[in-house]
């Protein structure tokens, strides 16, 4: 793809190194992977953070990350403190997008295309809506997103071993 054209038809998923953009809307799965030190969000994802020019995160996804950290750690545990510190460090480099009426409406429009995918909820649709509004690539660790049928989105998976900052 050249000249900033966006794909048509089915969502395009590709290895991260083949991304037409080095700007991303991050799904909560990426931040949770970083918080839990999971391989799906390892150095490959951090390379994207430092090598890319623009990163967005919908406020709904940030709330999901904080909620999952609260659900899965004790309030005074070192694990919670570590997860919070990592998420704070990463999100300090991003723009957090307010979930407004426009994003809410687009998220609702995505519901029919995502309804039959297990685990795809409001926060996921908020992430996708943010990518549509800003015309950016979605970065996720959720493989099922490769099968959603909705025009105009480019989705890349963080699980590829190649660096995200690699130029296409």
N, C-alpha and C positions, 0 to 999 in steps of 0.2 A: 504494500500500500504506500502510496506517495501523496504528497500534497495535503496531508491531514484528512484525507477522505476516511469516512467511517464505514465499517463493513455493513452489508445489507443482509437480510435474511436471518438465519440462525445465528446465535451468538457464536463468535469465534473464540475458541480456546486454543492456546498454543503454549509451547514451552516459553518460559519467561524471557529467554534471550531473543526471541523473535517478535517481541512487542514493538508495535509501531510508535509507541510513546514511551518516554521515560518519566511520565507523570502518572500517578496512581491515586485511586480511591481505595483505601484499605478496608478490607472486611475485618470484623472482630476476630475471626479465626487466626489472622496473622499476629495480632497483638497478644492473643491468648497463647499462641505458640511461643512467642518471645517470653512472655511472663512465666510459662511453665518449662522453659528451656527445651522445647521440642524440636526435633530435627526439621520439621516442616517449615519452621520460621527461623532457621539458623543464620549462618553468615550470608547465605544467598539473599535473605530478606534485608539484613542490615546493609548489604552492599547497595541495595536499591535505595534505602533511606539516604545514605550519604552520597550516592552517585546520581540521583535523580534531581530534577529541578523543582517539582511541586508534589506535595502530598496532601490529600484531603482525607478527613475522617468525619463521617456523619455523627452528630452528637448522640444519636440512638445507639450506634455501635460502641461509642465510648461508655455509655451507660451499661450496655451489655457486658463489656469487659469488666468494669468495676463490680457489677453484680455477680459475675462468675467468680471473681477473685474473692468476694465476700462469702459466697456460698461454699467455696472449696478450701478455705483456710480459716484458722482460728484468728480472732482479732489481734492477739499479741504475738503471733508466731513469726519466726524469722522468714518463713516462706511467704507470708503475706507482705512483710516489709520489702523483701526482695522483689516480688512481683509488682508491687506498687512503684518501687524505684525504677524498675525497667520500663514499665508502661509510661511513667512520668517522663523519663528521659527520651523515649521515642516520640511521644505525642507532643513534646515541647518543640519538635521540629516540623509539626504539621499544622495545617489550618483545620480547626474543628468547625464543621458546617452546621448551622442551626437547622433543625427539622421544622420547616415552616409549612404553610398551607399548600404551597406548590409541591414540595417533596412528599407531603402526605397524600396528595391526589395522585401523583405518579406512582407512589408505593401501592396505592389501592388498585391502580390500573395494572400493575404487575401481578396482582393476586391470581387471576385466572391462569397465567402462564406458569406459576410456581406452586399452585395449590397441591398438586400430586407429588411433590418432592418432600420426603420426610425431613423434618427438621428445618425447612426453609420458612422462616417466620418474618415478623415485622422488621427486625433489625437487618436481616438479609435484604429484604426489599428496599429498605431505606438506603442501604449501601448502593444497590443497583440504581435506584432513582437518582442518587447523588452523581453517580457516574454518567447517567444520561444527561442530566442538567448541565454538568460541567464539561461534557464531552471527553472524559478521561477514561483510561483503562482501569478495570477492576482487578485488584490483587487479592486473591483468596487462597486458602488451603483446602477448601471444600470442593472435592472432585465432582459432586453431583451437579454443580453449577454448569458443567460442560454440556449438560443435556437439556437445559431450559431453552425453550423456543421463544425468543423475543428479539425483534429487530433493533439494530443500532448500538449494540454493546460489544465491547472487546473485553474478554475475561482471560486472565493468565493465572496459572497455578504456581504457587510458591514451592511446590514440591520438586521442581526440576532442579538438578544439581548445578546447572550453569548459573553464573552471576546475573542478576537482574540488570545490573548497570551496563552489561555488554551491549554495544550498539548493534542494531539490526543489520 
